[in-house]
Structure formats: C-alpha cells, structure tokens
Amino acid sequence: MAYFNHAFNKTFIADSTLAVAGTATSALTDGQLALVSDGTWASVALPGAPAAGSLGYIVQGSFYSKDTIGNNPGHGGYQESVKSKGINPRYITRLWASNCAVASQAKASLSLGSNCAPCGKTQFMRIDVKGSPALRFLNHNAYAIADSANICCIDGQEYIDPTLVIATMAKMALADPLIKPFVAEGDVDGLLEGAGLTLSAGVGYTVAQHKTSAVDSLGSAVTASSRTGFVDAEVSVLTISGTGVILTFDIAQAGENYKVGDVVTVIDAAATTDATLTVAAAGLTAGGVVVTKTTGAVVTNAVYSIAQALDATYTPSTDPNGATKVSAKVDFVGAYVDTVFGNCSFSPNDHYNAEPVEIIVSELDETGNPCNDCGVATQTPGSMQQTQGEEVVRDLIMSERYRQSPFNTGNADSSRIREIEMSNELLAAVDRTATYRAYYVQHSVPRFNNPSGVFDNDQYVYKIFVKCSDTAAQGQALALLTALSTWAESAGNFVPVETNVYW
C-alpha cells in the first residue's frame, strides 16, 4: 500500500483580486480567490493567516452562473464556491510556484566558408527531424539529403559562392515532403536600412564603421545572454555635418534577433551626443541566409531569403576565396503545429502535444560521410511552455469531476449538452492560448495509530493557476503562499516558498 494511497490534485483558476478581510464565501465572484478561516467562514486579509487552532481553506468563487442544471430543481449547489479541504498549518509540507517559460522553436544553422565549395564538386546537406511530432507522423524520425548539383562555374573560377550552394541545398531540403511539415526557413531579424529605422542623429561622430548596443522597448539592455541568438549589428557612418551629426549611414553588419521597439545606440568614443536607431517592423530583415564578406580587417554582412539568394536580388561572387572572402549561413526553425481542438469537439482525452521538434543539420561529403573540415553546424533545442492553457483546462475538468460536476464528451450532442450543464462556462474560464503560472500547496496528513491506514493518511496538492500576463494576480497568489508559509512557521513547521521551479 502506498503511504498516501488516495492522493489527488485540486485546481483553482485565479483571474481576479483576492478577497479583502471579512468576505463571505458566498460573496466571492467567479475566479475570485480567498484564504478563509473555519472559525468565521470569511476571508482573511493577506498577509495575515487564520487564527491559531483554526483550519484554513482556499476558496474560489464558482464559474457557474446558475444554481441548478437544466432547470431541474432536484439539483442545486453548483454556484456554491469551490473549496479545498481544511488545511492544518502543521501539515503543510511544500509551497512552490512554477515559472512562466514560454515556448520556443528549435533552431539549426549551417555555415560554409569561402573555400568550401570547389568547382566541379557537389556539396550535400542532411537535415534530421526528431521528436514526438515526427514519430506520430511517420512512426520514425525523418531525414532528407539535399545537394548543390547544377551550379556552374565560369572559365577560370575555382570556388562557387557558398551563398548559392547553401541556398540551393536549403531550398531542396525544405521542399522534401518528409521535412516540409516540420522545418521552415529561419528569420534572422537583422537590421534593414530604410524607413523602418528612425535615426536620432547625434553629435560628434566620425565617418567609420561603428559597433552598436541595444535596449529593448522597456529600456533593458539586450545581449546574447538576455535574448537567445542575439548578435549586435554594426553601422557605417557615410557622411556627417561639420559638428559630426550623422547625415547618411548604412547597415554594415545586420546582426540577429532584433525586435520591434529596440533602440540601437551607435557607439563612437568621439561622440558628445549618442545617435540612436529605433526599430520598426520595416526595419527588420526577412529571411534566413546571412552572407558575410571579409576584406582585410573589414567585415560586413547582409541578410537574404533563400529565394533572394537564388534570384537576381543577390549578386554571387565569382572569386569568393579571393581578396574579399565570402561565407554564408542559413538558419532553419522547427515549424510543426499539432492539432488543437475547439470547444465544439473538445474532449479532455483528445491528444494535444506542443513538444517542439528537434532539428539537426550537417554537411556531408560526396561519399555521404560527415564533412569535418568544412561547414559548421549548430543547433538550439526548442522548449515547451511551462504551463499551457490546454493543460490547465484538463486539470480544471478533472478537479470538477471530483465535485461530481458534469462534463459531457463522446458524442455529437456533447456541445449542446455542455451548454445546458454550464460546462461551457468552465471552458470559457481558461484561455487555452495563454501561458499560466502555477502556485502549489502540498498538504499531507501523516498516518496516525490506525491499523487500516486509510482515513488519516491524506495528501492533496492544490493548484492555483494565474495567467502569466496578469502580474497583479501573480503577486496576490504569491502573497497567499507567503501567508501560508508564515502561518505554518508560527505552528512550528518551517516551509519556505520556492519560486521558479518545475512541477
């Protein structure tokens, strides 16, 4: 027999303010949460706690709008507030909160140097797609091999521009029917000169290529550690006024992973007033091919789409390994989107999976073996949201079933029946496209002197879900956990609140 042989979870959705002191449980509105003392059956003002010797209850206002189902007077009580079991401060065993990690796509890239594509030799690229989406689609992981055949050299040319090679292979790979559902061309999001960059011209600048720094729309510094995949751009100042005010410029290095609202500062030790570029949507590149040109100590780059790299938009070099060396990189992202069920056909048993695919890209030689002396491949795994609305609604339905509240599934009339039974009001309480932060209270009643070991060894995990976008409700839920921690400590039970952990 397990120590806690009938442990289970109970779910609350908090989408409004915590109740002030003295609020009766019957007065709680839908989604309103309160910590209630059993001495008064009224809410406790946080950060206070129930009186010594009392039990506490986590109580939430009901989402149901009527007190009966289908106008049947034989049923009632569905508008009654949702309550936890009595919480004894001595038996609180853990208090913790999840983080608000958002989903991210898997990324992979392949780079080729200036001498990686000799004329007369075919290059090969392999893309592997791994993970549960591919396994469900094919019953095995997917891969495809693309090549650079049919790229011609002119007389006297030694090397093919790696931009043509890498774009040709990428186009072929992304057209493969096994790869196409899972992988797409990446979007570098570098800076693009033009109307999308608003210049504040500054004073005291010199004509030169300058490094930059950036802050986001909230004023926080943007770096590779604060924003995954971020690479600083560089700006060439072309002309200035007599006082060093920037008149014209271009983007010498586009950088990567900028966002709308970023403010980019052009760095020059001689400047007395900094020049800045404010990024709008039109100021970001579209495409996943980065072409880098190096002439001596001067390095510049530009961003193209795969299509642009293969049409007249990009002018390929006929001597990519000469005085100006040309290298190229292509980015891929995981693009798989699984089925999401709407309310009409929703069943908590329907499959739902948001696990990102894993992408692995590699350069092969003509024998099919990995090419270790040319071509640099990188990959960044994707991540799932910590708590998705789809998971929350399933937890809520399970919790309601413990209350014996109905939720109809399994036939064509379920949607209509759910409307009558008010279950649609439950579905509407959760934003299934949002990310939620979860707050957990674990309450464990130990086994006393009871030979059956059934009635007094009890464990519950109470889950309180709050939208990650609702910072006010997050603060209130954390205040609730803090109050429980303080209450437990006053009863000789030290239980700290753990934050940003995983369930």
Buried (B, 14 or more C-beta within 10 A) or exposed (E): EEEBEEBEBBBBBBBBBBBEEEBBBEBBBBBBBBBBBBEBEBBBBBBBBBEEEBBBBBBBBBBBEEEBBEEEEEEEEBBBBBBBBBBBBEBBBBBBBBBBBEBBBBBBBBBBBBBBBBEEEBBBBBBBBBBEBBBEBEEEBBBBBBBBEEBEBEEEBBBBBBBBBBBBBBBBBBEBEBBBBBBBBBBBBBBBBEEBBEBBBBBBBEBEBBBBBBBBEEEEEBEEEEBEBBBBBBBBBEEBEEEBBBEEBEBBBBBBBBBBEBBBBBBBEEBEBBBBBBBBEEBBBBBBBBBBBBEEEEBBBBBBBBBBBBEEEBEBBBBBBEEBBBBBBBBBBBBBEEEEBEBEEBBBEEEBBBBBBBBBBBBBBEEEEEBEEBBEBEBBBBBBBBBBBBBBBBBBBBBBEEBEBBBBBEEEEBBEBBEBBBBBBBBEBBBBEBBBBBBBBBBBBEEEEEEEEEEEBBBBBBBBBBBBEBEEBBEBBBBBBBBBBBBBBEBEBEBEBEBEEEE
